[in-house]
Amino acid sequence: MRKTVLYGLGSLLLLVNAYFGTYAYVVTQALLWTQTALQRGPLVMLFALVCINLAFLKFAKRWALNQRELITLYAMLCVGTCAAGYGFVQILINQIPAPFYENYATGGSKFKDYIWPNIPTWLVPRDPAVLNGFFRGNTSLWTPENLKGWAIPVLAWSAFIITIFWTLLCAMSLFRKQWIEEERLTFPLVLLPLEITENGGRAPIFKNPLFWAGVVVAGLLESVNYLNFLYPSVPSIALKPGMGFNELGPLFTERPFSAIGRFTLAFYPSIIGIAYLLSLEVSFSCWVMYLVQKALIIGSTWLGLSESGGSGPTNRMPFIKEQGLGAFVGIALFSVWMARKPFKKALESLERRLPDEAPHDELMSPKTALVGGGAGLLFLTLFLTAAGASFWQSLVYVALYTCCAITLARVVSEAGAGWAWAPMWGNGQFVADVFGQNHLTGKEATVLIGYTSWMNDMRDNPMPHSAEALKMAQGGGLSPRALLKPLLFAAVVGTVAAFWAHLDIYYTYGAATAKVRPALQNGATGPARQTVSLLVSPLLADIPGLLGAGFGMLVAIGISLIRQRLTGFPLHPLGYAVGMTNTMEYMWCPFLIAWALKTITLRYAGIGGYRKLLPFFLGLILGDYVIPTLWGIFGMLTGYQMYMVFPH
């Protein structure tokens, strides 16, 4: 009975979360519900559940949820919410039909010549009436014509997305023991959910005045900016880039320093709170390596080895995006090597045909994880092959995506990261550059660039959240095995809910109207335009880029090996990886502040002083999540577009 209620409540929360989060971001443009490593939606809904649960504990105890049930619901929300975010439906749903919409396909777009013949009919609706309603709005999804037009594409893409979730869940099962029990990664983002769900909500932290001081400080700081947005006479507080002195890039006007590009200051309370939870070596490595990236760009420009800050078509030193990709691959390969025991055990069980028995403390048996993950990888590869790419191109693409997901999970599990990005050299572009753009057929280019580029943005990748769910299970006395069905259930319901929420909202408001977020509609045709450009003017294989990626891979593996042999080595490979991506663009300053505060605290107050201050920083996180949500709800109820606290 309790399990049935739990699944029913989880389904309801996933549906509400998908629709509210989509509406708040796409229409009201007031809240970032997804994208962050610690997702706003699940955390706010968990806090609301805890508050409601306190009432049940007092007046109807038999219906109250315990910590294990609260953790299960939170884990379901985290994984299910990913499907409605960046890197999945939120971008995909705009890019699927865009090349076939008459207003985008006319003029000089050349979509009819280069896109239309090269994409299978089962991946995209083509009926003009269905597309017009989607982009122009003022109609309903729930007409037979619209439902029929979207049915097959939604089923196809849903199968693809759910398989991604399944495959990464299998991979995480193989890494669980190594990361959680052997290496004992810190998992900083699970501390707040565990603290507020203790005793079903009767948590000691709620009695700590420092915790509520952090909530109030973060809430007041953000509320001032909401008031400034509504009433400009109220002074603002420059917490994020674009506010007053926070943009440092324009101050550097002469070469080589002008090559520094975007260089910003930010003071997000929640990110400072998250970074305070990290080990000093990780937080130090993250902000230092970002500054090293900027120094490399300036140095390469000064030496004449770089143009346009390293992003020019020829002189690209110091190959930042290439180093970033190489670092991600290197960390993934090193992680697999460190976790070789469960992989070896799974292979042995296959060779000896041993019974498939899942230990109580594992999400699934090593054999199931290996076979299931392999089947998932094969399905993803064959899906892309059926869509038009070659088998080997698809295999490289899927392998690269998996490597980036593994490293991203490692980054979030050990560095929190706040806003974790994948490498800037996207999977499809990498495959195109490796095989040579001049060797790609129209179908191959369309699939690799035009219809899978949404996978390059991995801010809502589910693997980090699966890792955190397994860590929370350990902290909350819950068997990892008990999370398998809820997480798979959440992946399916979350994917269906994501498509429903986006389609329903766009048929009401129009995906190409001024009523929805401009960034989403502006990016709808970007991959198709890039595909056309690639086919019209293809380039040769990118040998310098591959060398740059190889260098990044060797550096990441080298730092990992040095850390195994030299205790106290100050640099961390994760810092190098995130320092070569966009992750630290807005995060480096909060990480520096938190690192300095924690260093001073430990030096003068010791570990006891750090623990006493910890509730304040957890309060900063919660206050920076809950209070802006209340402002966002106010905007939705009143019809006002609201200030957005994060990222810009």
C-alpha positions in Angstrom: 0.0 0.0 0.0 2.8 2.4 0.9 4.6 1.7 -2.3 1.5 2.3 -4.4 1.0 5.6 -2.6 4.7 6.5 -3.1 4.5 5.8 -6.9 1.2 7.7 -7.2 2.6 10.7 -5.3 5.8 10.5 -7.3 3.9 10.6 -10.6 1.8 13.6 -9.5 4.9 15.5 -8.4 6.7 14.7 -11.7 3.8 16.0 -13.7 3.4 19.1 -11.7 7.2 19.7 -11.7 7.4 19.3 -15.5 4.6 21.7 -16.3 5.3 24.3 -13.6 9.1 24.3 -14.4 8.5 24.6 -18.1 5.9 27.3 -17.8 8.1 29.3 -15.3 11.1 29.2 -17.6 9.5 29.3 -21.1 6.6 31.7 -20.5 7.0 33.6 -17.2 10.8 33.6 -17.7 11.2 33.9 -13.9 12.8 30.7 -12.8 15.6 28.3 -13.8 13.9 25.1 -12.8 16.6 22.8 -14.2 20.2 23.1 -15.6 21.9 23.5 -12.2 23.7 20.6 -10.6 21.5 21.0 -7.6 18.2 21.4 -9.3 15.9 24.1 -8.0 12.7 22.2 -8.8 13.3 19.0 -6.8 14.9 20.8 -3.9 12.0 23.3 -3.5 9.4 20.5 -3.9 11.3 18.5 -1.3 11.2 21.4 1.2 7.5 21.8 0.5 7.0 18.1 1.2 9.0 18.3 4.4 6.8 21.3 5.6 3.6 19.3 4.8 5.0 16.2 6.4 5.6 18.1 9.6 1.8 18.7 9.7 1.1 15.0 9.1 3.6 14.1 11.9 1.6 16.2 14.3 -2.0 15.5 13.3 -2.0 12.3 11.2 1.2 10.4 11.9 0.3 7.2 10.1 0.2 9.1 6.8 3.5 10.9 7.4 6.5 10.0 5.3 9.8 8.8 6.8 13.2 9.9 5.6 13.7 6.9 3.3 10.4 7.7 1.5 11.3 11.4 1.2 14.7 10.5 -0.2 13.0 8.2 -2.7 10.7 10.9 -3.9 13.5 13.4 -4.1 15.6 11.0 -6.2 12.7 10.4 -8.5 12.2 14.1 -8.9 15.9 14.7 -9.6 16.1 12.0 -12.3 12.7 12.7 -13.8 13.2 16.4 -14.0 16.3 16.0 -16.2 14.1 15.0 -19.2 12.4 18.4 -19.2 15.6 20.3 -19.1 18.5 21.4 -21.3 20.2 18.5 -23.1 16.8 16.8 -23.5 13.2 17.9 -24.3 13.6 21.6 -23.7 16.0 22.0 -26.6 14.9 19.0 -28.6 11.3 20.0 -28.9 12.2 23.2 -30.6 14.8 21.8 -32.9 12.8 18.8 -34.2 10.3 20.7 -36.3 12.1 24.0 -36.9 13.6 23.2 -40.4 10.1 22.1 -41.6 8.2 25.2 -40.5 7.4 27.3 -43.5 8.6 30.6 -42.0 12.0 29.1 -41.3 12.3 27.0 -44.4 11.8 29.8 -46.9 14.3 32.5 -48.1 17.9 31.6 -48.1 17.8 28.9 -45.4 18.2 26.0 -47.9 16.5 23.7 -45.5 14.3 22.2 -48.2 17.4 21.2 -50.2 19.8 20.0 -47.4 17.6 19.0 -44.4 14.2 17.8 -45.7 15.5 14.9 -47.8 17.9 13.7 -45.1 15.8 13.1 -42.0 13.4 10.1 -41.6 9.7 10.8 -41.4 9.5 9.0 -38.1 11.7 11.6 -36.3 9.7 14.7 -37.1 6.2 15.9 -37.8 5.8 17.4 -41.3 2.2 18.3 -41.6 2.0 22.1 -42.1 -1.1 22.4 -40.0 0.6 20.6 -37.1 3.7 22.8 -37.4 1.8 26.1 -37.7 -0.1 25.4 -34.5 3.1 24.6 -32.7 4.9 27.7 -33.7 2.0 30.2 -33.8 0.0 29.0 -30.8 -3.6 30.0 -30.0 -4.7 26.4 -30.5 -4.6 23.1 -28.5 -2.4 20.0 -28.5 -5.4 17.9 -27.9 -6.8 17.8 -31.4 -6.7 14.5 -33.3 -4.6 16.1 -36.0 -1.9 17.4 -33.6 -1.8 14.2 -31.5 -1.5 12.1 -34.6 1.3 14.3 -36.0 3.4 14.1 -32.9 2.7 10.5 -31.8 5.4 8.7 -33.7 8.2 11.3 -33.3 7.5 11.6 -29.5 7.5 7.8 -29.2 10.8 7.5 -31.1 12.6 10.2 -29.2 11.1 9.0 -25.9 12.6 5.6 -26.5 16.0 7.2 -27.2 15.9 9.4 -24.1 14.7 6.6 -21.8 17.5 4.4 -23.1 20.0 7.1 -22.3 18.7 7.1 -18.7 18.8 3.3 -18.5 22.3 3.1 -19.9 23.8 5.7 -17.5 22.0 4.1 -14.6 23.7 0.8 -15.4 27.0 2.6 -15.7 26.5 4.3 -12.3 25.7 0.9 -10.7 29.2 -0.3 -11.8 30.8 2.8 -10.3 28.8 3.0 -7.0 31.1 0.9 -4.8 34.3 2.5 -6.0 33.0 6.1 -5.7 31.0 5.8 -2.5 32.8 3.2 -0.5 36.4 3.0 -1.8 37.2 6.6 -2.8 34.5 8.1 -0.5 33.8 11.0 -2.7 32.2 13.9 -0.8 28.9 14.3 -2.7 28.4 17.9 -1.4 25.0 18.3 -3.0 23.3 15.5 -1.0 24.1 17.1 2.4 21.2 19.6 2.4 18.5 17.1 1.3 19.7 14.6 3.9 19.7 17.3 6.7 16.2 18.6 6.1 14.6 15.1 5.7 16.1 13.8 8.9 13.4 12.2 11.2 10.8 12.9 8.4 11.3 16.6 8.7 11.9 17.0 12.4 15.5 17.8 11.6 17.9 19.3 14.2 19.1 21.8 11.5 15.7 23.5 11.6 16.5 24.5 15.3 19.8 26.0 14.4 19.6 29.9 14.2 22.6 30.0 11.9 20.7 27.9 9.3 17.8 30.4 9.3 20.3 33.3 9.3 21.6 31.9 6.0 18.1 31.5 4.6 17.3 35.1 5.5 20.5 36.6 4.2 20.1 34.9 0.8 16.4 35.7 0.6 16.9 39.4 1.4 19.8 39.8 -1.1 17.7 38.3 -3.9 14.5 40.0 -2.9 16.2 43.4 -3.2 16.9 42.6 -6.9 13.4 41.5 -7.4 12.1 44.8 -6.1 14.7 46.6 -8.2 13.4 44.7 -11.3 9.8 45.8 -10.5 10.6 49.2 -9.1 13.8 50.6 -10.6 14.1 53.3 -7.9 15.0 50.5 -5.5 18.8 50.1 -5.6 20.1 46.7 -6.8 22.8 44.4 -5.5 25.3 43.1 -8.1 25.1 39.4 -7.4 25.4 38.2 -11.0 27.1 39.2 -14.3 25.5 42.1 -16.2 24.9 44.2 -13.1 27.3 47.1 -12.7 30.9 46.3 -12.2 30.6 42.5 -12.6 31.7 42.5 -16.3 35.5 42.7 -16.3 36.1 41.8 -19.9 35.5 45.3 -21.4 38.2 46.8 -19.1 40.8 44.9 -21.1 41.0 46.9 -24.4 44.5 46.3 -25.6 46.1 43.2 -27.0 47.0 40.7 -25.8 44.7 41.2 -22.8 41.7 42.0 -25.0 41.7 38.3 -26.0 40.6 37.4 -22.5 36.9 37.3 -23.7 34.1 37.0 -21.2 35.4 37.6 -17.7 32.9 38.1 -15.0 32.3 38.4 -11.3 29.4 36.8 -9.5 28.3 36.4 -5.9 25.5 33.9 -6.0 24.7 32.9 -2.4 23.8 29.4 -3.3 27.1 28.7 -5.2 29.1 30.2 -2.3 27.2 27.8 0.0 27.9 24.8 -2.3 31.6 25.6 -2.7 32.0 25.9 1.1 31.1 22.2 1.3 34.0 21.1 -1.0 37.4 20.0 -0.1 39.9 22.9 -0.3 42.0 21.2 -3.0 38.9 20.7 -5.3 37.6 24.3 -4.9 41.1 25.7 -5.2 41.8 23.7 -8.4 38.5 24.8 -10.0 39.0 28.5 -9.7 42.8 28.4 -10.3 42.5 26.4 -13.5 39.8 28.8 -14.8 42.3 31.6 -14.3 45.0 29.5 -15.9 42.7 29.1 -18.9 42.5 32.9 -19.3 46.3 33.2 -18.8 46.9 30.6 -21.6 44.6 32.6 -24.0 46.4 35.8 -23.2 49.8 34.2 -23.5 49.0 32.5 -26.8 47.8 35.8 -28.2 50.9 37.7 -27.0 53.1 35.1 -28.8 51.0 35.3 -32.0 49.9 31.7 -31.7 46.2 32.5 -31.3 43.5 34.6 -32.9 40.1 35.5 -31.5 41.0 34.2 -28.0 41.8 30.8 -29.4 38.5 30.3 -31.2 39.7 31.4 -34.7 39.6 29.0 -37.6 43.4 28.7 -37.9 45.4 29.8 -35.0 43.5 28.2 -32.1 46.2 27.9 -29.4 45.8 27.0 -26.6 43.0 24.7 -27.8 40.8 25.2 -24.8 37.7 23.4 -26.0 39.9 20.5 -27.3 41.7 20.3 -24.0 38.4 20.2 -22.2 37.1 17.3 -24.2 40.3 15.4 -23.8 40.2 16.0 -20.0 36.7 14.6 -19.8 37.6 11.5 -21.8 40.8 11.0 -19.7 39.0 11.2 -16.4 36.3 8.8 -17.7 38.9 6.3 -18.8 40.8 6.6 -15.5 37.5 6.2 -13.6 36.8 3.0 -15.5 40.3 1.8 -14.6 39.8 2.5 -10.9 36.5 0.7 -10.9 37.9 -2.3 -12.9 36.9 -4.8 -10.1 33.1 -4.7 -10.7 33.7 -4.7 -14.4 36.0 -7.7 -14.1 33.4 -9.4 -11.8 30.7 -8.8 -14.3 32.8 -10.3 -17.1 33.6 -13.3 -15.0 29.9 -13.9 -14.3 29.2 -13.8 -18.0 32.0 -16.2 -18.9 31.1 -18.7 -16.1 27.3 -18.2 -16.6 26.8 -17.6 -12.9 23.4 -16.8 -11.5 22.4 -13.1 -11.8 22.1 -12.2 -8.1 22.0 -8.6 -7.1 23.6 -7.8 -3.7 21.4 -5.9 -1.3 23.8 -3.0 -1.3 23.9 -2.6 -5.1 21.5 -1.0 -7.5 21.7 -4.1 -9.7 24.0 -7.0 -10.2 27.3 -6.3 -12.0 26.2 -8.8 -14.7 22.9 -7.0 -15.2 24.6 -3.6 -15.2 27.2 -4.7 -17.8 24.7 -6.5 -20.1 22.0 -3.9 -19.7 24.4 -1.0 -20.3 25.9 -2.7 -23.3 22.4 -3.3 -24.7 21.6 0.3 -24.1 24.7 1.5 -25.9 23.9 -0.8 -28.8 20.3 0.5 -29.1 21.5 4.2 -29.0 24.1 3.3 -31.7 21.5 1.6 -33.9 19.0 4.4 -33.4 21.5 7.0 -34.8 22.4 4.5 -37.6 18.7 4.2 -38.6 18.4 7.9 -38.5 21.2 8.3 -41.1 24.6 8.2 -39.6 27.0 5.4 -40.2 27.5 2.7 -37.6 31.0 3.7 -36.7 30.1 7.4 -36.5 27.2 6.5 -34.2 29.4 4.3 -32.1 32.0 7.0 -31.6 29.3 9.5 -30.8 27.6 7.3 -28.2 31.0 6.4 -26.6 32.0 10.0 -26.4 28.6 11.0 -24.9 29.0 8.2 -22.2 32.5 9.4 -21.3 31.3 12.9 -20.8 28.4 11.7 -18.7 30.8 9.7 -16.5 33.1 12.6 -15.9 30.2 15.0 -15.4 28.9 12.7 -12.7 32.3 12.6 -11.1 32.5 16.4 -11.2 29.2 16.9 -9.5 29.9 14.1 -7.0 33.2 15.6 -5.9 33.0 19.3 -6.9 29.3 20.2 -6.8 30.1 22.6 -9.6 26.8 24.5 -9.3 26.4 24.8 -13.0 28.2 21.9 -14.7 28.8 22.0 -18.4 30.1 19.4 -20.8 33.1 20.2 -23.0 32.6 23.0 -25.6 33.6 20.6 -28.5 30.3 18.9 -29.0 29.9 15.2 -29.7 28.5 15.6 -33.2 31.0 18.2 -34.2 33.8 16.0 -32.9 32.7 13.1 -35.0 32.4 15.3 -38.0 35.8 16.7 -37.5 37.4 13.3 -36.8 35.9 11.6 -39.9 36.3 14.8 -42.0 33.4 17.0 -42.8 34.2 16.6 -46.5 33.5 12.8 -46.2 30.1 13.2 -44.6 26.9 12.5 -46.6 23.9 14.7 -46.3 22.2 12.2 -44.0 25.2 11.8 -41.8 25.7 15.5 -41.3 22.0 16.1 -40.7 21.9 13.5 -37.9 25.2 14.3 -36.3 24.9 18.1 -36.3 21.2 18.9 -37.0 19.3 16.5 -34.9 21.6 15.4 -32.0 23.2 18.7 -31.1 20.8 19.0 -28.2 22.8 16.3 -26.5 25.9 18.5 -26.4 24.4 20.5 -23.5 24.7 18.1 -20.6 23.7 20.4 -17.7 20.6 18.1 -17.1 22.4 14.8 -17.6 20.8 12.2 -15.3 24.0 10.3 -14.3 25.1 12.8 -11.6 21.6 12.7 -10.0 21.7 8.9 -10.1 25.0 9.0 -8.3 23.6 11.3 -5.7 20.6 9.1 -5.2 22.8 6.2 -4.4 24.8 8.3 -1.9 21.6 9.5 -0.2 20.4 5.9 0.0 23.5 5.1 2.0 23.1 8.2 4.2 19.4 7.6 4.8 19.6 3.8 5.6 17.9 2.9 2.3 19.0 -0.1 0.2 20.3 1.0 -3.3 18.4 -1.9 -4.7 15.2 -0.3 -3.5 15.9 2.7 -5.8 16.1 0.8 -9.1 12.4 0.7 -9.9 11.6 4.2 -8.6 14.4 5.7 -10.8 13.4 3.8 -13.9 9.7 4.7 -13.3 10.8 8.4 -12.9 12.7 8.3 -16.1 9.7 7.1 -18.1 7.1 9.4 -16.4 9.5 12.3 -16.5 10.1 11.9 -20.2 6.4 11.6 -21.0 5.6 14.6 -18.8 8.3 16.7 -20.4 6.9 16.2 -23.9 3.4 16.8 -22.7 4.3 20.0 -20.8 6.3 21.6 -23.7 3.8 20.6 -26.4 0.8 21.8 -24.5 2.5 25.2 -23.6 3.7 25.8 -27.2 0.4 25.0 -28.8 -1.1 27.6 -26.4 1.5 30.3 -26.7 3.4 29.5 -29.9 7.1 28.5 -30.1 7.9 31.3 -32.5 6.0 34.2 -30.7 7.0 36.9 -28.4 5.2 35.1 -25.6 8.0 32.6 -25.0 11.6 32.8 -24.0 13.6 34.3 -27.0 16.7 32.2 -26.4 14.8 29.0 -27.1 13.2 30.1 -30.4 16.5 31.8 -31.5 18.3 28.5 -31.1 15.7 26.4 -32.8 17.2 26.7 -36.3 20.8 26.9 -35.2 21.7 23.2 -35.8 20.0 23.2 -39.1 21.8 26.3 -40.3 25.1 24.8 -39.1 24.3 21.6 -41.0 23.7 23.5 -44.2 26.9 25.5 -43.7 28.9 22.3 -43.2 27.5 20.6 -46.3 28.0 23.7 -48.5 31.6 24.4 -47.2 33.0 21.2 -45.6 36.4 21.1 -43.9 39.0 18.4 -43.7 39.6 16.2 -40.6 40.8 18.3 -37.7 44.2 16.9 -36.9 45.4 19.8 -34.7 42.1 19.6 -32.7 42.7 15.8 -32.1 46.2 16.5 -30.9 44.9 19.2 -28.5 42.3 16.7 -27.2 45.0 14.1 -26.8 47.1 16.5 -24.8 44.1 17.3 -22.5 43.6 13.6 -21.9 47.2 13.0 -21.0 47.2 16.0 -18.6 44.1 14.8 -16.8 45.4 11.2 -16.5 48.8 12.5 -15.4 47.3 14.7 -12.6 45.3 11.7 -11.5 48.4 9.5 -11.3 50.4 12.2 -9.5 47.7 12.5 -6.9 47.9 8.8 -6.2 51.6 9.0 -5.5 52.0 12.5 -3.9 49.9 13.2 -0.8 48.9 16.8 -0.6 49.3 17.6 -4.3 47.3 20.9 -4.7 45.8 20.3 -8.1 42.9 18.1 -8.9 42.1 16.7 -12.4 38.4 17.8 -12.0 39.6 21.3 -11.6 41.5 21.0 -14.9 38.5 19.5 -16.6 35.9 22.2 -15.5 38.5 24.9 -15.9 38.6 24.1 -19.7 34.8 24.3 -20.1 32.2 27.0 -19.5 31.5 25.7 -16.0 33.7 28.2 -14.2 32.7 31.2 -16.3 30.3 32.4 -13.6 31.4 30.0 -10.8 35.0 30.9 -10.3 34.4 34.0 -8.1 32.0 32.2 -5.7 34.4 29.3 -5.6 37.3 31.7 -4.7 35.2 33.4 -2.0 34.1 30.0 -0.4 37.7 28.6 -0.6 39.0 31.7 1.2 36.3 31.6 3.8 36.9 27.9 4.5 40.7 28.3 4.6 40.4 31.1 7.1 37.9 29.2 9.2 39.9 26.0 9.3 43.1 27.9 10.1 41.8 29.9 13.0 38.8 27.9 14.3 39.6 24.4 13.2 37.3 21.7 12.1 34.9 22.5 15.0 34.5 26.1 13.7 33.9 24.8 10.2 31.1 22.5 11.4 29.5 25.2 13.5 29.3 27.5 10.4 28.1 24.8 8.1 24.4 25.3 8.8 24.7 29.0 7.7 26.0 28.0 4.3 23.3 25.3 3.9 20.8 28.0 4.7 22.3 30.2 1.9 21.6 27.4 -0.5 18.0 26.8 0.6 17.2 30.5 0.9 18.6 31.2 -2.6 16.3 28.4 -4.0 13.1 28.9 -2.0 12.7 32.7 -1.9 13.2 33.3 -5.6 10.7 30.5 -6.3 8.1 32.4 -4.2 8.8 35.5 -6.3 8.5 33.5 -9.4 5.1 32.2 -8.3 4.1 35.8 -7.6 5.0 36.7 -11.2 3.0 33.8 -12.6 -0.1 34.8 -10.6 0.1 38.5 -11.4 1.3 38.1 -15.1 4.6 39.9 -14.5 7.8 38.8 -16.1 10.2 38.6 -13.2 13.9 39.0 -12.4 15.9 35.7 -12.8 18.4 35.0 -10.0 20.6 32.7 -12.0 22.7 32.7 -14.1 22.4 36.1 -15.8 
